[in-house]
């Protein structure tokens, strides 16, 4: 069988904030120059926004640049921040940190509490209105390279193979989508972005990328508890001083709130369960009253890039660019990345349009990195570059004091001359189970805390059961011969969806992979100690179908 081929000037993999901003900006520039540039956006989710997951409080700085009249065009930014609080939690107490003590960059004045999925759906409509072709439900499975090693596009995944890889009735071969330039906007730990990074050695001069796993639930709460526009962040309990992370609570309109929790994936105790830490957080005396008479509406989880400036890879390679969280532009202390992701997409668009105008095809566009360095993205990340490594090195208390001091100095235009290193990758930080204290988690009460399976139900996740497993073990024996005895099979706990289970088969343990539960968070690809799990894209349209995220 021969694959169908579609040709474009620019192909964008991923319909998130970065990818859609790039597509819109290309079309805006083309119209201003009275040129025609064909743009295609490929999205593995069943619809634009289905896989989008974020807190989210967004800084509208990039949106103001991209679509200045976004309010008139009905962008779903309906809840401006009007109250900003920060708590330090102990097991039974909550201490409010006065806002005037926090560095100015932590201020959320002028920002908006949003559903980022809804924002992306709206951006998708703006892009299509400009002539961008968007294809949801198609996963990018492989990169197309020329004989000279130039990226020339991607191949979409086959549809209709069984678990053994055989063709089922209705089988459809994936298509070739070819382009002069391909922008990878897959988000944190994208499968093709990872392949490209390895092929072109993009990380040779960068620190290891660092990650967190972020959880979020949307709740309907009682009117007396609702405070639309209030933003609350916390540090401390239930995490110990050596485990980075924190929580957020964002009050939206119509008596809803988003509550979430982030655990840095360089944690060391293999007994730790990020999901259960989140559930335990909600039982705190300062948090529980918000929720106990409410109703949980949705749940999700996703890996977050946390490495910052020193973990940025080279951004350009022959025929393409990395944009958004595929590169890693999240500002960790602000817990914000959308504005930088959008701006990176816009800068990539400008770079590609310039190259096409000069009739440069398949070039390595290093001018994109220069645009990033000369933009407010670089200023945003430079000011906080030492926050994450300081917390990892000194612990939450001393690390936060150091980070706060440095951020205050930066606000006065004083930047320290050093940049701290991250050191180990997140998969290298686990202690052996014999060296780690056991952690006992309370049983979920079904009121404010819940189990994984009832939570996964709220993600609306769906995969065709009879398809090749997209969670590929490089060595099938390692889960039982290494992970189980040395780390007590940590994949059972770091996965937020119950995908991995150790089961007994005739008295012998084996790893069972419940791939249909997978919500595409990518944590297993990041945290597995020996990097034995390789996350690949399943059939297009599979995965979660987030609502209100």
Order of alpha helices (4+ residues) and beta strands (2+ residues): beta-alpha-beta-beta-alpha-beta-beta-beta-beta-alpha-beta-beta-beta-beta-beta-beta-alpha-beta-beta-beta-beta-alpha-alpha-beta-beta-beta-alpha-alpha-alpha-alpha-alpha-alpha-beta-alpha-beta-beta-alpha-beta
